[in-house]
Amino acid sequence: MKALLRIAFWGLGISALGTLPLGTINVAAMQISIAEGVWPASLFGVGAAIIEVAYVRVSLVGISWIQHRAGLLRLMDWLAFAIVATLAVTSFMAASNPAQDGKNVILNADVHPFILGVTMSALNPMQIPFWFGWSTVLFSKGILQANGQQFNWYSVGIGIGTLIGLAVFVIGGQVLLQNMHSHMNVVQYSIAAIFAITAVVFLYKIIFNKGAAAALQAKEKV
């Protein structure tokens, strides 16, 4: 049991810390929290966490299949870029139009937040090389063992860690709403700018072959 708890805490810690740097999923969770409230943002986070756990399991048991599907990962990179670019453009448009309450086109599309979380997380293939890399390190250190029970505890820890990390942004959205209500246009423009920067980074990685497929191949060679 001690070994299982240890690997669960490793997964929780890596996932929680990995969720904190600004990115598409956590900024979207904050935006939903500001526009819709804590519960919809929480449902979004649960959907995103479920997909991340699924990607972890795939990276543990199906990595050889993925390594021969580089074209699929490149397609997912382009789809992710398209979504983030759309979020950036429409968030700028929403921020400039107070009547939209800061909602971008995706929030205005009346998509259930859980489904939105699942979709946006599924179209983020960089999670695969990220978790493949960390799992390889844990395997090499003898912390993670190749058995189903350890994989299950590791995955549960990762899911909880992702939810903890996203909770920071969900709560942060409410703090911003309460303390910067008179300056929400600044917050909305800032969120739009983060999406725009993320889109540029996505495009750079795709053009210079630094996307999910290339990252996975690099991890394989290490």
C-alpha positions, 0 to 999 in steps of 0.5 A: 500500500505504501508503494501505491500511495507513493506513486499516487502522490507522484502523479498528483504532484507532477499533474498539479504543478504541470497544470499551473503554467498558463495554458489553453485548458486552465485559462479556459477554466478561468474564463468559464468561472468568470462568465458562468460560475464555479459549477460549470467551470468545475464540470469543464475541469472534470472533463479535461481531467478525464481525458488527461488520465486517458492519455496517461494510460495510452502513454503507458500501454499504447505508446508503440501504436502512437509512435507509428501514427505521427500523422494523427498527432500532426492533425491534432496539433493543427486542430488544437491550433485552430481552436486556440486561434479561434478562442484568441480572436473571439475573446478579443472580439468579446472583450471589446463588446461588453454586451457579450459579457466577455464570452467568446464564440465557444462559450456562446455556442451553448456547449455543455462545459463537461463536453467542452472540457473533454473536447479541448483536452482531447485536442491537446496531444502534447499531453502524450509526450509530457506524460510519456517523459515523466513516466519514463523517468519514474520507471527508470528510478524504480518509482513506477512499476509496470503493473496494472495496480500501480498504473491505476493509482498513478492515474488516479493521482494524476486526475486529482492533481489536474483537478487541484491545479484547475481549481486554482484557476476556477477560484482565481476567476471568482477572485478576479470577478469580485475584486476587479469587476470594474476592470473586467475588460482588462481581465478579458483582454489579458485572457484573450492575449494568453490565448493569442500567445498560445496560438502563436506557440502552437503554430511555431511548433507545427511549422518548425516540427516541434509539435506532439509527434516530434516531441514523442519521437525525441522522447523515444530516442532518449 
